[in-house]
Amino acid sequence: ITLNAADYAGLFYGLQTLSQLMPPDAVTSPDVSSFELPVLEIDDAPRFTYRGVHLDVARHFFPPEFIKHYIDLLALYKINRFHWHLTEDQGWRIEIEQYPKLTEVAAFREQTQIGHGLDEFQGDGVRYGGFYTKDEIREIVAYAQARSVMIIPEIEMPGHATAALAAYPELACTEGPFEVAMTWGIFEDIYCPYESTFEFLENVLLEVIDLFPGDYIHIGGDEAPKARWEESEYVQDLMVREGFNDVEQVQGYFIRRIEQFLNEHGKRLIGWDEIIEGGLPPNATVMSWRGTIGGIEASRRGHDVVMTPYSHLYLDYYQSADQENEPFAIGGFLPLDTVYSYEPVPSQLRERDKTRIIGAQANVWTEYMKTGEHVEYMLLPRMLALAEVVWSPAEAKNFTNFLKRIEWHLDRFDALGVNYREPDQ
C-alpha cells in the first residue's frame, strides 16, 4: 500500500480513505486478524478548503473526553474545522485568568428551562454549568492538530453576553444586576461600547489567542438587539462623535475595532452574517446562516464566505416529520436528503465571486441536547452527507448511491459504540 500526499493533512485523509476499505470492525474486533483489500488506485482531493462542524457547549456543557471523541468523528470524515461555541447568555465555558468571575459566576446558571418555554417559565431546579481549564484546552487543541482539525473558538459579542454581564455588570449600558440566563432566546442587554468594554474584550481575546494557533477567531456578531444602545446617552454621544446616523453603524464600529485588534495579533475575524449590517469589517470572513443572501453579498464584496444556512445545515432540527417519535428538539425539519442536496455555491454568483465561497459548515446548537449520545444522534448520519457535499465534486453526488454506501458506516458506528439515527428508507 502506497500513500502519496503533498502534506501531513493529505496523508491523514488518505489513511481515512484506506480505513473505509477495511471491514467496519477491523479496528475494534479481536476476531478480525486479517482481511483483503481490492487492488485499485485512488486519486482524490477536496472540493473546499473549509469543511466545518460546530458544537455549542454553552447551552449544555460537554466534558473534555467527549470533545476529543467529537473531534475523532469529524476527523474520520475529513472535516477539518471544528467551530467551538464557548460563550453564551446561558454560560461561559473558557478559563480567563485575568477575569476569574467568568468561571466563578458566568459558567453556572441556577436552573434550566424545561420545554420550549412558550408558556410561563418552568425550570428544572438544578444548578448547571462547567468550563474548560486552559490545560484542558491546550490538550484538546493538540489532539485536534494531530487529526488535521483546526479549532475555531467563538467568543460572542456584542450580543449573547448575559453570562459575562452577570459576572461583570459594568460592561453593560444599564446597571443590572444580571443573572446567567436560564431560558433560551435573545436578550436585550449586550456589551456597551465603552472603552473599558473594549479593554475587557481585548484582554480576553489575548488569552484566547494564546490557546488557539489557528487562523480564525469567531466573534459571533449575531442577534444583538440595539434597544439598550438606543437608550444609552454614552452610545448617542458616540454616534455624534463618529458621525453615525443609525445605531446599526455602532455594531459595525464595534466589530471593526475588534477585527483591527485581531489582525494586529495575527488572527482573522470570522462572524455570523449580521456583521454585514452596519458596515462589514475590511478583512472579515462571513458565516452565512440566515440563508444565502449574506453569503452572496459578502462574496460580491470580496470577502471569504462559509455557507451554513439553517435550511440545510442546522443539525438541531428534527430528522423526521414524525416529531413525536424523535428526541425533543428545537423544531424545524431537516432530513438526510436535504443535507445531501445542498449546493454551497449560489448559482447567482459570477465566476470570480464563486471562489470566495471557501466551504460549508453544519451547526449543532444544544439547547435540547443534554448528553453526548443525543449529540451523536443529531449529528449522524447527517454529518456524512455534509462531508460528501464539501469534499466531492457536485456532479459526483448521487443520493441513492449514498444511501447504499452509508450502511458500511453505520456498521462502523456500531463497532465503535457510537449513537446515530437510522436513515429513513
C-alpha positions as CSV (number, residue, x, y, z in Angstrom):
1,I,0.0,0.0,0.0
2,T,1.4,3.4,-1.0
3,L,0.0,6.7,0.1
4,N,1.3,9.9,-1.6
5,A,0.3,13.3,-0.3
6,A,1.6,16.9,-0.5
7,D,1.4,17.4,3.3
8,Y,0.5,15.8,6.6
9,A,-3.2,16.6,6.2
10,G,-3.3,14.9,2.8
11,L,-1.6,11.8,4.2
12,F,-4.1,11.8,7.1
13,Y,-7.0,11.9,4.8
14,G,-5.5,9.1,2.7
15,L,-5.5,7.0,5.9
16,Q,-9.2,7.8,6.5
17,T,-10.0,6.6,2.9
18,L,-7.9,3.5,3.5
19,S,-9.9,2.7,6.7
20,Q,-13.1,2.8,4.7
21,L,-11.8,-0.1,2.6
22,M,-11.5,-2.3,5.7
23,P,-14.2,-4.2,7.5
24,P,-16.2,-1.9,9.7
25,D,-15.0,-3.6,12.9
26,A,-11.4,-4.1,11.7
27,V,-10.0,-1.9,14.5
28,T,-12.3,-2.8,17.3
29,S,-12.9,-6.5,16.9
30,P,-10.3,-9.1,18.1
31,D,-11.9,-11.6,15.7
32,V,-10.6,-9.7,12.7
33,S,-7.0,-10.7,12.3
34,S,-6.7,-10.3,8.5
35,F,-8.7,-9.1,5.6
36,E,-8.3,-8.5,1.8
37,L,-8.3,-5.1,0.1
38,P,-9.2,-4.5,-3.5
39,V,-6.5,-3.7,-6.0
40,L,-7.1,-0.1,-7.0
41,E,-5.8,3.4,-7.4
42,I,-7.5,6.4,-5.8
43,D,-6.7,10.0,-6.8
44,D,-8.6,12.3,-4.5
45,A,-8.7,15.9,-3.3
46,P,-11.3,18.0,-1.5
47,R,-13.6,20.5,-3.3
48,F,-13.5,23.0,-0.5
49,T,-10.7,24.1,1.9
50,Y,-13.2,24.8,4.7
51,R,-15.1,21.7,5.8
52,G,-16.6,22.5,9.2
53,V,-18.8,21.2,12.0
54,H,-19.8,23.3,15.1
55,L,-20.7,22.4,18.6
56,D,-22.4,24.6,21.2
57,V,-21.0,23.8,24.6
58,A,-22.6,26.8,26.3
59,R,-26.3,25.8,26.4
60,H,-25.1,22.4,27.5
61,F,-21.6,21.6,28.6
62,F,-19.7,18.5,27.4
63,P,-16.6,17.2,29.2
64,P,-13.1,17.2,27.5
65,E,-13.3,13.5,26.7
66,F,-16.4,14.0,24.7
67,I,-14.9,16.9,22.8
68,K,-12.0,14.6,21.8
69,H,-14.4,11.9,20.8
70,Y,-16.3,14.5,18.7
71,I,-13.1,15.6,17.0
72,D,-12.4,11.9,16.3
73,L,-15.8,11.7,14.5
74,L,-15.1,14.8,12.5
75,A,-11.6,13.5,11.5
76,L,-12.9,10.2,10.3
77,Y,-14.8,12.1,7.6
78,K,-12.1,14.7,6.7
79,I,-13.9,17.5,8.5
80,N,-11.0,19.9,9.1
81,R,-12.6,22.8,11.0
82,F,-14.2,22.5,14.5
83,H,-16.1,25.6,15.5
84,W,-16.2,25.6,19.3
85,H,-19.0,27.8,20.6
86,L,-17.7,28.7,24.0
87,T,-19.7,31.6,25.3
88,E,-23.4,32.4,25.5
89,D,-26.1,34.0,27.6
90,Q,-26.5,30.7,29.4
91,G,-22.9,30.0,30.2
92,W,-19.2,31.0,29.8
93,R,-17.0,27.9,29.2
94,I,-13.4,29.0,28.9
95,E,-11.0,29.9,31.7
96,I,-9.7,33.5,31.5
97,E,-7.1,34.1,34.2
98,Q,-7.4,37.9,34.3
99,Y,-11.2,37.7,34.9
100,P,-11.9,34.9,37.4
101,K,-15.6,35.7,37.8
102,L,-16.1,34.4,34.2
103,T,-15.7,30.9,35.6
104,E,-16.8,31.6,39.2
105,V,-20.0,33.3,38.2
106,A,-20.7,33.2,34.4
107,A,-20.1,29.5,34.0
108,F,-23.1,28.5,36.1
109,R,-26.8,29.1,35.9
110,E,-29.3,28.5,38.7
111,Q,-31.5,26.2,36.7
112,T,-32.6,25.5,33.1
113,Q,-35.8,26.0,31.2
114,I,-37.9,22.9,30.6
115,G,-39.5,22.6,27.2
116,H,-39.8,25.3,24.5
117,G,-40.7,28.0,27.1
118,L,-43.8,29.1,25.2
119,D,-45.9,29.4,28.4
120,E,-45.0,30.5,31.9
121,F,-41.3,29.7,32.8
122,Q,-40.8,26.3,34.3
123,G,-37.3,25.4,35.4
124,D,-35.7,22.1,36.4
125,G,-34.4,23.5,39.7
126,V,-30.9,22.2,39.2
127,R,-27.8,24.4,39.2
128,Y,-25.9,23.8,36.0
129,G,-22.6,24.7,34.5
130,G,-18.9,23.9,33.9
131,F,-15.9,25.2,32.0
132,Y,-12.7,24.1,30.4
133,T,-9.4,25.0,32.0
134,K,-6.5,26.3,29.9
135,D,-4.7,23.0,30.3
136,E,-7.7,21.1,29.1
137,I,-8.0,23.4,26.1
138,R,-4.3,23.0,25.2
139,E,-4.7,19.2,25.3
140,I,-7.8,19.3,23.1
141,V,-6.1,21.7,20.6
142,A,-3.1,19.4,20.4
143,Y,-5.4,16.4,20.0
144,A,-7.2,18.1,17.1
145,Q,-4.0,19.2,15.4
146,A,-2.8,15.6,15.3
147,R,-6.0,14.8,13.4
148,S,-5.7,17.7,11.0
149,V,-8.6,19.6,12.6
150,M,-8.2,23.3,13.2
151,I,-10.3,24.6,16.2
152,I,-12.1,27.9,15.7
153,P,-13.1,29.3,19.2
154,E,-16.1,31.5,19.4
155,I,-16.3,34.4,21.9
156,E,-19.7,36.0,21.4
157,M,-20.0,39.8,21.1
158,P,-21.7,42.3,21.3
159,G,-24.8,40.1,22.0
160,H,-25.3,36.8,23.7
161,A,-23.3,38.2,26.6
162,T,-25.7,37.8,29.5
163,A,-23.4,35.4,31.4
164,A,-20.4,37.7,31.1
165,L,-22.6,40.6,32.3
166,A,-23.7,38.6,35.3
167,A,-20.0,38.5,36.3
168,Y,-19.1,42.0,35.2
169,P,-22.2,44.1,35.1
170,E,-20.2,47.3,34.4
171,L,-19.8,46.1,30.8
172,A,-23.5,46.8,30.1
173,C,-25.2,50.0,29.2
174,T,-27.6,49.6,32.2
175,E,-26.7,48.9,35.8
176,G,-28.0,45.4,36.2
177,P,-27.7,43.3,38.2
178,F,-27.8,40.4,35.7
179,E,-28.0,36.7,36.1
180,V,-26.8,33.9,33.9
181,A,-29.7,33.1,31.6
182,M,-31.9,30.2,32.4
183,T,-34.0,30.4,29.3
184,W,-33.2,30.2,25.6
185,G,-33.6,33.0,23.1
186,I,-32.3,36.6,22.6
187,F,-31.7,39.0,25.4
188,E,-31.8,42.8,25.4
189,D,-28.7,43.5,27.5
190,I,-25.5,43.4,25.4
191,Y,-22.0,44.7,25.8
192,C,-21.9,48.5,25.8
193,P,-19.2,50.0,23.5
194,Y,-17.3,51.7,26.4
195,E,-13.5,51.9,26.2
196,S,-13.5,49.7,29.3
197,T,-15.5,47.1,27.4
198,F,-13.0,47.0,24.6
199,E,-10.2,46.7,27.2
200,F,-12.0,43.7,28.7
201,L,-12.7,42.0,25.4
202,E,-9.1,42.6,24.1
203,N,-7.7,41.1,27.3
204,V,-10.0,38.1,27.0
205,L,-9.0,37.7,23.3
206,L,-5.3,37.8,24.2
207,E,-5.7,34.8,26.4
208,V,-7.8,33.1,23.7
209,I,-5.3,33.8,21.0
210,D,-2.6,32.2,23.2
211,L,-4.5,29.0,23.4
212,F,-5.6,28.6,19.8
213,P,-3.0,28.5,17.0
214,G,-5.4,28.5,14.1
215,D,-6.0,31.4,11.7
216,Y,-9.5,32.4,12.9
217,I,-11.2,33.8,16.0
218,H,-15.0,33.8,15.7
219,I,-16.7,36.8,17.4
220,G,-20.3,35.9,16.9
221,G,-21.9,39.2,15.9
222,D,-25.4,37.8,15.7
223,E,-28.7,38.6,17.3
224,A,-27.7,41.7,19.1
225,P,-30.7,43.9,20.0
226,K,-30.0,47.6,19.9
227,A,-32.6,48.9,22.4
228,R,-30.0,49.4,25.2
229,W,-27.7,51.3,22.8
230,E,-30.6,53.5,21.6
231,E,-31.4,54.3,25.2
232,S,-27.8,55.0,26.2
233,E,-26.5,58.6,26.5
234,Y,-23.0,57.3,26.0
235,V,-23.9,55.5,22.8
236,Q,-25.7,58.5,21.5
237,D,-22.7,60.7,22.2
238,L,-20.5,58.1,20.4
239,M,-22.8,58.2,17.4
240,V,-22.5,62.0,17.2
241,R,-18.7,61.8,17.6
242,E,-18.3,59.2,14.9
243,G,-20.9,60.8,12.5
244,F,-23.3,57.8,12.7
245,N,-27.0,58.3,11.9
246,D,-28.0,54.6,12.6
247,V,-27.4,52.6,15.7
248,E,-26.5,49.6,13.4
249,Q,-23.4,51.6,12.5
250,V,-22.3,51.2,16.1
251,Q,-22.2,47.5,15.7
252,G,-20.1,48.0,12.6
253,Y,-17.8,50.2,14.6
254,F,-17.6,47.6,17.4
255,I,-16.7,44.7,15.1
256,R,-14.2,46.8,13.1
257,R,-12.3,47.6,16.3
258,I,-12.2,44.0,17.3
259,E,-11.1,43.0,13.8
260,Q,-8.2,45.5,13.9
261,F,-7.1,44.1,17.2
262,L,-7.2,40.5,16.0
263,N,-5.4,41.4,12.8
264,E,-2.7,43.1,14.8
265,H,-2.2,39.9,16.6
266,G,-2.0,37.7,13.5
267,K,-5.6,36.4,13.6
268,R,-8.6,36.7,11.2
269,L,-12.0,37.6,12.3
270,I,-15.0,35.4,11.3
271,G,-18.6,36.1,12.3
272,W,-22.2,35.4,11.6
273,D,-23.8,37.2,8.6
274,E,-25.2,40.0,10.8
275,I,-21.6,41.5,10.8
276,I,-22.5,42.7,7.3
277,E,-25.0,45.1,8.8
278,G,-23.6,48.5,9.8
279,G,-20.5,48.1,7.7
280,L,-18.5,44.9,7.1
281,P,-15.0,44.9,8.5
282,P,-12.4,45.0,5.7
283,N,-10.8,41.6,6.2
284,A,-13.7,39.6,7.8
285,T,-14.9,36.2,6.8
286,V,-18.7,35.8,6.9
287,M,-20.7,32.7,8.0
288,S,-24.0,32.9,6.1
289,W,-26.6,31.3,8.4
290,R,-29.8,33.1,7.6
291,G,-29.9,31.8,4.0
292,T,-27.7,32.5,1.0
293,I,-28.2,36.3,0.8
294,G,-25.5,37.2,3.3
295,G,-23.0,34.9,1.6
296,I,-23.9,36.3,-1.9
297,E,-23.4,39.9,-0.6
298,A,-20.2,39.2,1.2
299,S,-18.6,37.3,-1.7
300,R,-19.5,40.0,-4.2
301,R,-17.8,42.5,-1.9
302,G,-14.6,40.4,-1.9
303,H,-14.9,38.6,1.4
304,D,-14.4,34.9,2.1
305,V,-17.6,33.1,3.0
306,V,-18.6,29.9,4.8
307,M,-22.1,28.8,4.0
308,T,-24.1,27.5,6.9
309,P,-27.8,28.1,6.2
310,Y,-30.2,26.9,8.8
311,S,-32.4,25.5,6.0
312,H,-29.8,22.8,5.2
313,L,-27.2,22.7,7.8
314,Y,-28.7,23.2,11.3
315,L,-28.4,19.8,12.9
316,D,-30.5,20.7,15.9
317,Y,-33.6,20.4,13.7
318,Y,-35.8,17.3,13.8
319,Q,-34.7,14.5,11.4
320,S,-38.3,13.3,10.8
321,A,-41.6,14.9,10.3
322,D,-42.9,12.4,12.9
323,Q,-41.7,14.5,15.8
324,E,-43.5,12.5,18.5
325,N,-41.1,9.6,17.9
326,E,-37.9,11.7,17.8
327,P,-35.9,13.1,20.7
328,F,-37.2,16.5,21.8
329,A,-35.7,19.3,19.6
330,I,-35.9,23.0,19.0
331,G,-38.1,22.5,15.9
332,G,-37.7,22.5,12.2
333,F,-37.3,19.5,9.9
334,L,-34.0,18.6,8.3
335,P,-33.9,15.1,6.8
336,L,-30.8,13.5,5.5
337,D,-31.6,14.0,1.8
338,T,-32.0,17.8,2.3
339,V,-28.5,18.0,3.8
340,Y,-27.1,15.9,0.9
341,S,-28.8,18.0,-1.7
342,Y,-27.2,21.2,-0.5
343,E,-25.0,23.1,-3.0
344,P,-22.8,25.7,-1.2
345,V,-22.0,27.9,-4.2
346,P,-25.0,30.1,-5.1
347,S,-25.8,30.0,-8.9
348,Q,-26.3,33.8,-8.9
349,L,-22.6,34.5,-8.4
350,R,-20.2,35.4,-11.1
351,E,-17.3,33.0,-11.6
352,R,-14.8,35.3,-9.9
353,D,-17.1,35.6,-6.8
354,K,-17.7,31.9,-6.6
355,T,-14.1,31.4,-5.5
356,R,-14.9,33.4,-2.3
357,I,-17.1,30.5,-1.1
358,I,-14.4,28.6,0.8
359,G,-16.7,25.9,2.2
360,A,-19.7,25.0,4.4
361,Q,-20.4,24.1,8.0
362,A,-23.0,22.2,9.9
363,N,-24.1,23.7,13.2
364,V,-25.1,21.7,16.4
365,W,-26.9,24.0,18.8
366,T,-27.6,22.2,22.1
367,E,-30.5,23.9,23.9
368,Y,-32.2,20.5,23.9
369,M,-29.2,18.2,23.8
370,K,-28.1,17.3,27.3
371,T,-25.9,14.3,26.6
372,G,-23.2,13.2,24.2
373,E,-25.4,10.4,23.0
374,H,-28.1,12.9,22.0
375,V,-25.5,15.0,20.1
376,E,-24.3,11.9,18.2
377,Y,-27.9,11.0,17.3
378,M,-28.4,14.5,15.8
379,L,-25.0,14.6,14.1
380,L,-25.1,11.2,12.5
381,P,-25.6,10.3,9.7
382,R,-26.3,13.9,8.6
383,M,-22.6,14.9,9.0
384,L,-21.7,12.2,6.5
385,A,-24.0,14.0,4.0
386,L,-22.2,17.3,4.7
387,A,-18.8,15.6,4.4
388,E,-19.7,14.5,0.9
389,V,-21.1,17.9,0.0
390,V,-17.8,19.7,0.9
391,W,-15.4,17.0,-0.4
392,S,-16.8,15.6,-3.6
393,P,-17.5,17.4,-6.9
394,A,-21.1,18.4,-7.2
395,E,-21.6,16.3,-10.3
396,A,-20.4,13.2,-8.5
397,K,-23.2,13.2,-5.9
398,N,-25.9,10.6,-6.0
399,F,-28.2,10.2,-3.0
400,T,-29.4,6.7,-3.9
401,N,-25.8,5.5,-4.1
402,F,-25.0,7.4,-0.9
403,L,-27.7,5.5,1.0
404,K,-26.2,2.2,-0.2
405,R,-22.7,3.2,0.9
406,I,-23.8,4.5,4.2
407,E,-24.6,1.1,5.5
408,W,-20.9,0.3,6.0
409,H,-20.6,3.5,8.0
410,L,-23.5,2.6,10.3
411,D,-21.8,-0.8,10.9
412,R,-18.7,1.1,11.8
413,F,-20.6,3.3,14.3
414,D,-22.0,0.1,15.8
415,A,-18.5,-1.3,16.2
416,L,-17.3,2.0,17.8
417,G,-20.3,2.2,20.1
418,V,-21.4,5.5,18.6
419,N,-25.1,6.5,18.6
420,Y,-26.8,7.5,15.3
421,R,-30.2,7.7,13.7
422,E,-31.2,5.1,11.2
423,P,-31.8,6.7,7.8
424,D,-35.4,6.7,6.5
425,Q,-35.8,4.3,3.7
